[in-house]
């Protein structure tokens, strides 16, 4: 190890975690227990991510021996080399300007757009005690869960760590379970109306024929 360490910056851990969690909160405005569990799981992922990004580099410590042997002379504890794919690829491009980093940012922005757009439709439906079928809800049944997953995938692409790699598939399963539970509640409340909507609209992935169809479902 040589040079200045890019870790132990706990103020940045708290600040960055708070910013993204508050953003997610403002875009989803959780009300039910399911909403809070969804936001809580996302918050745990974000906190684990920024703890390794700026606080304590657990992943780097775990693989430090291999990294030092594979890349002799590399300052593995610098923030720049915390972008592990940057060290693996050996690119001369600034890691923040690398196509991988740009792609990660696009996933994150896309996820927040889904959260924001989905919430507007859902809030209007909840206010009127109707089924949300307009906007994004005309194309997929769970745009907000897809939004959370897109954000987490973006961060995972940007800064992979052992803990977030383990957490990601677990959270995918958890969001799927939350979606199923949410659908059970919708069936109890809206009955055949929701069953018809469920049959026509996919849960998470757009149908090709609906990709450019901006009309909501009439259910």
C-alpha positions as CSV (number, residue, x, y, z in Angstrom):
1,X,0.0,0.0,0.0
2,X,1.3,3.4,-0.9
3,X,-0.1,6.9,-1.4
4,X,-3.1,8.5,0.2
5,X,-6.1,6.2,1.1
6,X,-9.4,7.1,-0.5
7,X,-11.4,5.7,2.4
8,X,-12.4,6.5,5.9
9,X,-14.5,9.4,4.6
10,X,-17.5,8.7,6.7
11,X,-19.1,12.2,6.1
12,X,-19.3,11.3,2.5
13,X,-20.9,7.9,3.4
14,X,-23.6,9.6,5.4
15,X,-24.1,12.5,2.9
16,X,-24.3,10.3,-0.2
17,X,-26.5,7.7,1.4
18,X,-28.9,10.4,2.7
19,X,-29.1,12.1,-0.7
20,X,-30.1,8.9,-2.6
21,X,-32.4,7.6,0.2
22,X,-34.2,10.9,0.5
23,X,-34.5,11.1,-3.3
24,X,-36.1,7.6,-3.4
25,X,-38.4,8.6,-0.5
26,X,-39.5,11.8,-2.3
27,X,-40.2,9.8,-5.4
28,X,-42.1,7.0,-3.8
29,X,-43.7,8.6,-0.7
30,X,-44.2,5.2,1.1
31,X,-47.5,4.7,2.9
32,X,-48.1,1.0,3.4
33,X,-45.9,-1.5,5.2
34,X,-45.1,-3.0,1.8
35,X,-43.9,0.5,0.6
36,X,-41.7,0.9,3.6
37,X,-40.2,-2.6,3.2
38,X,-39.4,-1.7,-0.4
39,X,-37.7,1.5,0.5
40,X,-35.9,-0.1,3.5
41,X,-34.4,-2.8,1.4
42,X,-33.2,-0.2,-1.1
43,X,-31.8,2.0,1.7
44,X,-29.8,-1.0,3.1
45,X,-28.3,-1.6,-0.4
46,X,-27.3,2.1,-0.7
47,X,-25.8,2.3,2.7
48,X,-23.7,-0.9,2.1
49,X,-22.6,0.5,-1.2
50,X,-21.4,3.9,0.0
51,X,-19.8,2.4,3.1
52,X,-17.5,0.4,0.8
53,X,-17.2,3.3,-1.7
54,X,-16.0,5.9,0.9
55,X,-15.8,4.3,4.3
56,X,-14.3,0.8,4.7
57,X,-13.3,-1.1,1.5
58,X,-14.3,-4.6,2.7
59,X,-14.1,-6.1,-0.8
60,X,-10.7,-4.6,-1.4
61,X,-9.4,-6.1,1.8
62,X,-10.8,-9.5,0.9
63,X,-9.0,-9.6,-2.5
64,X,-6.1,-7.3,-1.6
65,X,-3.6,-10.3,-1.8
66,X,-4.8,-11.3,-5.3
67,X,-4.9,-7.7,-6.5
68,X,-1.3,-6.9,-5.2
69,X,-0.1,-10.1,-7.0
70,X,-2.0,-9.5,-10.2
71,X,-1.3,-5.8,-10.4
72,X,2.0,-5.1,-8.7
73,X,2.5,-1.4,-7.9
74,X,-1.2,-0.6,-8.0
75,X,-2.4,1.5,-5.1
76,X,-5.4,-0.6,-4.3
77,X,-6.6,1.7,-1.6
78,X,-7.0,4.8,-3.8
79,X,-10.5,5.8,-4.6
80,X,-9.9,5.6,-8.4
81,X,-8.9,2.0,-8.2
82,X,-11.9,1.2,-6.0
83,X,-13.6,1.1,-9.4
84,X,-12.5,-2.5,-9.7
85,X,-13.4,-2.9,-13.3
86,X,-11.0,0.0,-14.0
87,X,-8.2,-1.9,-12.4
88,X,-9.1,-5.2,-14.2
89,X,-9.4,-3.6,-17.6
90,X,-6.3,-1.4,-17.2
91,X,-7.9,1.5,-19.0
92,X,-6.2,4.9,-19.3
93,X,-9.6,6.6,-19.4
94,X,-10.7,8.4,-16.2
95,X,-13.0,5.9,-14.5
96,X,-15.7,8.6,-14.2
97,X,-15.7,9.1,-17.9
98,X,-15.4,5.4,-18.9
99,X,-18.4,4.0,-20.9
100,X,-19.1,1.5,-18.0
101,X,-19.4,4.4,-15.6
102,X,-21.6,6.4,-18.0
103,X,-23.8,3.3,-18.6
104,X,-24.1,2.9,-14.8
105,X,-25.3,6.5,-14.5
106,X,-27.9,6.0,-17.2
107,X,-29.3,3.1,-15.3
108,X,-29.5,5.1,-12.2
109,X,-31.2,8.1,-13.9
110,X,-33.6,5.7,-15.7
111,X,-34.5,4.1,-12.3
112,X,-35.3,7.5,-10.7
113,X,-37.4,8.5,-13.7
114,X,-39.4,5.3,-13.3
115,X,-39.9,5.9,-9.6
116,X,-41.0,9.5,-10.2
117,X,-43.3,8.8,-13.2
118,X,-44.8,5.7,-11.6
119,X,-45.5,7.5,-8.3
120,X,-47.5,10.2,-10.1
121,X,-49.9,7.7,-11.7
122,X,-50.1,5.6,-8.5
123,X,-50.8,8.7,-6.3
124,X,-53.6,9.8,-8.6
125,X,-55.1,6.3,-8.5
126,X,-54.9,6.0,-4.7
127,X,-56.4,9.5,-4.3
128,X,-59.4,8.5,-6.5
129,X,-59.6,4.9,-5.2
130,X,-59.1,3.5,-8.7
131,X,-56.8,1.0,-10.3
132,X,-53.5,2.5,-11.7
133,X,-53.5,1.6,-15.4
134,X,-52.3,4.8,-17.1
135,X,-48.7,5.9,-18.0
136,X,-46.1,3.4,-17.1
137,X,-48.7,1.2,-15.4
138,X,-50.2,0.7,-18.9
139,X,-47.0,-1.0,-19.9
140,X,-45.8,-2.8,-16.8
141,X,-47.5,-3.6,-13.5
142,X,-44.6,-2.7,-11.2
143,X,-42.7,0.2,-12.6
144,X,-41.5,1.4,-9.2
145,X,-39.9,-2.0,-8.3
146,X,-38.3,-2.0,-11.8
147,X,-37.0,1.5,-10.9
148,X,-35.4,0.4,-7.7
149,X,-33.8,-2.6,-9.4
150,X,-32.4,-0.3,-12.2
151,X,-30.9,2.0,-9.7
152,X,-29.3,-0.8,-7.8
153,X,-28.0,-2.4,-10.9
154,X,-26.5,0.9,-12.0
155,X,-24.6,1.2,-8.7
156,X,-23.5,-2.4,-8.9
157,X,-22.1,-1.7,-12.4
158,X,-20.4,1.4,-11.2
159,X,-18.9,0.0,-7.9
160,X,-19.2,-3.8,-7.5
161,X,-18.6,-5.1,-4.0
162,X,-19.0,-8.5,-2.5
163,X,-21.8,-7.4,-0.2
164,X,-23.9,-5.7,-2.8
165,X,-23.3,-8.7,-5.2
166,X,-24.8,-10.9,-2.5
167,X,-27.6,-8.5,-1.7
168,X,-28.7,-7.9,-5.3
169,X,-30.2,-11.3,-6.1
170,X,-31.8,-11.4,-2.6
171,X,-33.4,-8.0,-3.2
172,X,-34.6,-9.1,-6.6
173,X,-36.4,-12.0,-5.0
174,X,-37.7,-9.8,-2.2
175,X,-39.1,-7.2,-4.7
176,X,-40.7,-10.1,-6.7
177,X,-42.4,-11.3,-3.5
178,X,-43.6,-7.8,-2.6
179,X,-45.0,-7.5,-6.1
180,X,-46.9,-10.8,-5.6
181,X,-48.2,-9.7,-2.3
182,X,-49.3,-6.3,-3.7
183,X,-51.2,-8.1,-6.5
184,X,-53.0,-10.3,-4.0
185,X,-54.2,-7.1,-2.3
186,X,-55.3,-5.6,-5.6
187,X,-57.2,-8.7,-6.5
188,X,-59.1,-8.5,-3.2
189,X,-59.9,-4.9,-3.8
190,X,-60.6,-4.8,-7.5
191,X,-61.4,-8.4,-8.3
192,X,-62.0,-9.2,-12.0
193,X,-60.9,-5.7,-13.0
194,X,-57.4,-6.4,-11.8
195,X,-57.3,-9.9,-13.1
196,X,-58.1,-8.5,-16.6
197,X,-55.3,-5.9,-16.2
198,X,-52.9,-8.6,-14.9
199,X,-53.6,-10.7,-18.0
200,X,-53.0,-7.9,-20.4
201,X,-50.0,-6.1,-18.8
202,X,-46.6,-7.8,-18.0
203,X,-45.2,-7.5,-14.5
204,X,-41.7,-6.2,-15.2
205,X,-40.7,-6.4,-18.9
206,X,-42.4,-4.5,-21.7
207,X,-44.2,-6.4,-24.4
208,X,-42.8,-5.4,-27.8
209,X,-46.2,-4.4,-29.1
210,X,-46.6,-2.1,-26.1
211,X,-43.2,-0.4,-26.4
212,X,-44.5,2.5,-28.5
213,X,-48.1,2.4,-27.4
214,X,-48.7,5.4,-25.2
215,X,-52.4,4.7,-24.5
216,X,-53.3,3.4,-21.1
217,X,-55.4,0.2,-20.7
218,X,-59.1,0.6,-20.4
219,X,-60.0,-1.8,-17.6
